[in-house]
Amino acid sequence: MSKIPEDLRYTKSHEWVRVEGQTATVGITDHAQTELTDVVYVELPQVGKELKAGEACAVVESVKAASDIYAPLSGRVTEVNTKLEQDPGLVNSDPYGEGWFFKMELTCPEEVSQLLDAQAYARLIEGES
């Protein structure tokens, strides 16, 4: 069973979001990294890039496949996790901690209410298996 922290919000495309004030930290879920298997490369968005919710903004490559990562919310990228350039495996070993992808300043904080909570995300992945 995948780990699904209660304090995060989730997308149907398997991104997680930790919202603190006007800042959101974004990564991919434990379920997503398990499906991808060994992550070998992560292409992150540029700092300063304006993103719209649902827009493809990053790419994660594994030994199996390359997958787009979608912006869960609208906002401006304020920071990227440069550790992933040297150690993309952090996505596998610590998806909710050191394996985060980017942080963004929210332009439409009300969009958070449209994301899934932990229980809804658990039901989504149970329905996929």
C-alpha positions in Angstrom: 0.0 0.0 0.0 1.3 3.4 -0.9 2.1 6.0 1.7 -0.4 8.9 1.5 0.4 11.7 4.1 -2.8 13.3 5.5 -1.4 16.8 5.5 -1.0 17.0 1.7 -3.4 17.5 -1.3 -3.2 15.4 -4.4 -4.0 15.5 -8.2 -5.5 12.8 -10.3 -2.2 12.8 -12.2 -0.4 11.8 -9.0 1.3 15.0 -8.0 1.2 16.0 -4.3 1.1 19.6 -2.9 2.1 21.0 0.5 0.5 24.4 0.9 2.1 26.8 3.4 0.6 30.3 3.2 1.0 31.4 -0.4 3.7 28.9 -1.2 3.1 25.3 -2.5 5.7 22.6 -2.6 5.1 20.1 -5.4 6.3 16.5 -6.0 5.0 13.1 -7.2 3.3 10.6 -4.9 4.7 7.4 -3.5 2.3 5.6 -5.8 3.6 7.4 -8.9 7.3 6.7 -8.1 6.4 3.0 -7.4 4.8 2.8 -10.9 7.7 4.5 -12.6 10.3 2.4 -10.8 13.9 3.8 -10.8 13.9 7.5 -11.6 17.1 8.4 -13.6 16.4 12.0 -14.6 14.2 14.9 -13.7 13.7 18.0 -15.9 12.4 20.9 -13.7 10.7 24.1 -14.7 12.6 27.4 -14.7 12.5 29.6 -11.7 10.2 32.5 -12.5 8.0 30.5 -14.9 4.3 31.3 -14.6 2.3 28.1 -14.6 -1.4 27.4 -15.0 -3.1 24.5 -13.1 -3.0 21.4 -15.3 -0.1 22.6 -17.5 2.8 20.2 -18.1 5.7 21.8 -16.4 8.4 19.1 -15.7 9.4 15.7 -16.9 10.5 12.7 -14.9 12.3 9.8 -16.6 12.7 6.3 -15.3 14.2 3.2 -16.6 10.6 2.3 -17.9 9.2 5.6 -19.2 9.2 9.4 -19.4 6.2 11.1 -17.8 5.0 14.7 -17.7 4.5 16.4 -14.4 1.6 18.8 -14.3 1.3 22.0 -12.3 -1.4 21.2 -9.6 -2.1 24.9 -9.1 -1.5 28.2 -10.8 1.4 30.3 -9.8 5.0 31.3 -10.3 7.9 28.9 -9.8 10.1 30.3 -6.9 12.5 27.4 -6.3 13.5 24.1 -7.8 15.1 21.1 -6.1 18.6 21.2 -7.5 19.5 18.0 -5.5 17.5 16.1 -8.1 20.1 17.0 -10.8 22.8 14.9 -9.0 20.5 12.4 -7.3 17.2 11.8 -9.1 16.7 8.7 -7.0 15.6 10.9 -4.2 12.2 10.8 -5.9 12.1 7.1 -5.2 13.7 7.0 -1.7 11.9 10.1 -0.2 9.0 11.2 -2.5 7.4 13.5 0.2 10.7 14.9 1.6 14.0 15.3 -0.2 12.4 14.2 -3.5 10.2 17.3 -4.0 10.3 19.0 -7.4 9.6 22.7 -7.1 8.0 25.4 -5.0 5.6 28.0 -6.4 3.9 31.2 -5.2 0.2 30.7 -5.7 -1.8 33.2 -7.8 -5.2 31.5 -7.2 -5.1 30.0 -3.7 -8.8 29.0 -4.1 -7.7 26.3 -6.5 -6.4 24.2 -3.5 -10.0 23.3 -2.7 -10.3 21.5 -6.1 -7.4 19.1 -5.2 -8.0 15.7 -3.6 -7.5 15.0 0.1 -5.7 11.9 1.3 -8.8 9.8 1.5 -10.0 10.8 -2.0 -6.5 10.1 -3.5 -6.5 6.6 -1.7 -9.8 5.8 -3.4 -8.4 7.0 -6.8 -5.4 4.7 -6.7 -7.4 1.8 -5.3 -9.7 2.2 -8.3 -6.7 1.9 -10.7 -5.4 -1.4 -9.3 
